[in-house]
Amino acid sequence: MVAKDFDVWKTAHLGVNSPKNKWDRGPQPAKELTRAKFKKLLSDQKKRRDADTYYDLGVFDSKGNLVGFASVMEVVRGISHAAYLGYRIFNSYWRLGYGKEAAKAMIDIAFRDIKVHRLEAGIEPGNIRSIGLAKSLGMRREGLKKRAVFLRGEWVDLTMYTLTSEDLGLKFNTIGVKFKRRR
Ligand SMILES: CC(C)(COP(=O)(O)OP(=O)(O)OC[C@H]1O[C@@H](n2cnc3c(N)ncnc32)[C@H](O)[C@@H]1OP(=O)(O)O)[C@@H](O)C(=O)NCCC(=O)NCCS
């Protein structure tokens, strides 16, 4: 997203229906959807991209409406070159194929541009929509990570779905990878 997307960002958040499950989010009050907040969001996203830690993208439909977000999160370099895949589609646009199309594009960006070797989706076992999506993307179920993340006031388990660059027929190489300077 860039500065000129403020109006579509605001409209999109106002058009969301009340949450459909515990992993979903409802509409945001109009008073929170300010130009200053959007500017800060963009600036935070840029900082995280520049630090090679987190990449957030807006998902737009062909008419230019913002329909959700996709991200490559918590990039780890060192010897693993791993990251998490994140996605959220606004509930007014569910089950239209946007989640799958956005996640597929983000997987491509993760392996070809961000150059990770391993991409993991950590999904709570009850989130059947997200599990269906991960499976439809050909992600491999690797197991249950116990008490993996602190959400909604408690430690929750995550089922891990994974791809590595080999799954896309790509040989991992570090050309173009941003390495952080050693201290
Ligand atoms: C998960 C989410 C991104 C799916 O988005 P979507 O745009 O509705 O998904 P799509 O229409 O592209 O569907 C892709 C696949 O997901 C699966 N899926 C989607 N909704 C499903 C449901 N209600 N039950 C089972 N599988 C479902 C299906 O496999 C589907 O493929 P198919 O339509 O060929 O059967 C969306 O529900 C969402 O944003 N949920 C809230 C946030 C969230 O849970 N994020 C993930 C946290 S791990």
The ligand as an SDF file (V2000), in Angstrom:
LIG
                    3D

 48 50  0  0  0  0  0  0  0  0999 V2000
   -8.5660  -17.9610    5.8080 C   0  0  0  0  0  0  0  0  0  0  0  0
   -9.0260  -16.8680    4.8230 C   0  0  0  0  0  0  0  0  0  0  0  0
   -7.8290  -15.9900    4.4420 C   0  0  0  0  0  0  0  0  0  0  0  0
   -9.5900  -17.5710    3.5550 C   0  0  0  0  0  0  0  0  0  0  0  0
   -9.8480  -16.5190    2.6120 O   0  0  0  0  0  0  0  0  0  0  0  0
  -10.8680  -16.7240    1.3870 P   0  0  0  0  0  0  0  0  0  0  0  0
  -10.6610  -15.5830    0.4570 O   0  0  0  0  0  0  0  0  0  0  0  0
  -12.2400  -16.9350    1.9030 O   0  0  0  0  0  0  0  0  0  0  0  0
  -10.3300  -18.0940    0.7520 O   0  0  0  0  0  0  0  0  0  0  0  0
  -10.5760  -18.5860   -0.7320 P   0  0  0  0  0  0  0  0  0  0  0  0
  -11.9390  -18.1870   -1.2070 O   0  0  0  0  0  0  0  0  0  0  0  0
   -9.4270  -18.1890   -1.5870 O   0  0  0  0  0  0  0  0  0  0  0  0
  -10.5590  -20.1570   -0.5230 O   0  0  0  0  0  0  0  0  0  0  0  0
   -9.3300  -20.8550   -0.6350 C   0  0  0  0  0  0  0  0  0  0  0  0
   -9.4640  -22.2080    0.0000 C   0  0  0  0  0  0  0  0  0  0  0  0
   -9.5870  -22.0750    1.3940 O   0  0  0  0  0  0  0  0  0  0  0  0
  -10.3850  -23.1300    1.9020 C   0  0  0  0  0  0  0  0  0  0  0  0
  -11.5530  -22.5810    2.5810 N   0  0  0  0  0  0  0  0  0  0  0  0
  -12.0250  -21.3080    2.5340 C   0  0  0  0  0  0  0  0  0  0  0  0
  -13.1340  -21.2110    3.3120 N   0  0  0  0  0  0  0  0  0  0  0  0
  -13.3470  -22.4480    3.8280 C   0  0  0  0  0  0  0  0  0  0  0  0
  -14.3140  -23.0180    4.7000 C   0  0  0  0  0  0  0  0  0  0  0  0
  -15.3450  -22.2770    5.1730 N   0  0  0  0  0  0  0  0  0  0  0  0
  -14.2060  -24.3190    5.0370 N   0  0  0  0  0  0  0  0  0  0  0  0
  -13.1880  -25.0820    4.5570 C   0  0  0  0  0  0  0  0  0  0  0  0
  -12.2450  -24.6010    3.7100 N   0  0  0  0  0  0  0  0  0  0  0  0
  -12.3310  -23.3110    3.3650 C   0  0  0  0  0  0  0  0  0  0  0  0
  -10.7950  -23.9870    0.7240 C   0  0  0  0  0  0  0  0  0  0  0  0
   -9.8490  -25.0110    0.5370 O   0  0  0  0  0  0  0  0  0  0  0  0
  -10.7110  -22.9840   -0.4070 C   0  0  0  0  0  0  0  0  0  0  0  0
  -10.5080  -23.5660   -1.6490 O   0  0  0  0  0  0  0  0  0  0  0  0
  -11.8090  -23.9960   -2.5290 P   0  0  0  0  0  0  0  0  0  0  0  0
  -12.7000  -22.7760   -2.5900 O   0  0  0  0  0  0  0  0  0  0  0  0
  -11.1900  -24.3660   -3.8500 O   0  0  0  0  0  0  0  0  0  0  0  0
  -12.4440  -25.1310   -1.8010 O   0  0  0  0  0  0  0  0  0  0  0  0
  -10.1790  -16.0040    5.4470 C   0  0  0  0  0  0  0  0  0  0  0  0
  -11.2020  -16.8590    5.9080 O   0  0  0  0  0  0  0  0  0  0  0  0
   -9.7200  -15.1020    6.6030 C   0  0  0  0  0  0  0  0  0  0  0  0
   -9.1960  -14.0150    6.3880 O   0  0  0  0  0  0  0  0  0  0  0  0
   -9.9500  -15.5390    7.8580 N   0  0  0  0  0  0  0  0  0  0  0  0
   -9.6500  -14.7160    9.0470 C   0  0  0  0  0  0  0  0  0  0  0  0
   -8.1820  -14.4930    9.2800 C   0  0  0  0  0  0  0  0  0  0  0  0
   -7.4370  -15.8030    9.4170 C   0  0  0  0  0  0  0  0  0  0  0  0
   -7.9350  -16.8050    9.9330 O   0  0  0  0  0  0  0  0  0  0  0  0
   -6.1840  -15.7740    8.9320 N   0  0  0  0  0  0  0  0  0  0  0  0
   -5.3020  -16.9210    9.0180 C   0  0  0  0  0  0  0  0  0  0  0  0
   -4.6940  -17.0430   10.3810 C   0  0  0  0  0  0  0  0  0  0  0  0
   -3.6880  -18.5110   10.4630 S   0  0  0  0  0  0  0  0  0  0  0  0
  1  2  1  0
  2  3  1  0
  2  4  1  0
  2 36  1  0
  4  5  1  0
  5  6  1  0
  6  7  2  0
  6  8  1  0
  6  9  1  0
  9 10  1  0
 10 11  2  0
 10 12  1  0
 10 13  1  0
 13 14  1  0
 14 15  1  0
 15 16  1  0
 15 30  1  0
 16 17  1  0
 17 18  1  0
 17 28  1  0
 18 19  1  0
 18 27  1  0
 19 20  2  0
 20 21  1  0
 21 22  1  0
 21 27  2  0
 22 23  1  0
 22 24  2  0
 24 25  1  0
 25 26  2  0
 26 27  1  0
 28 29  1  0
 28 30  1  0
 30 31  1  0
 31 32  1  0
 32 33  2  0
 32 34  1  0
 32 35  1  0
 36 37  1  0
 36 38  1  0
 38 39  2  0
 38 40  1  0
 40 41  1  0
 41 42  1  0
 42 43  1  0
 43 44  2  0
 43 45  1  0
 45 46  1  0
 46 47  1  0
 47 48  1  0
M  END
$$$$
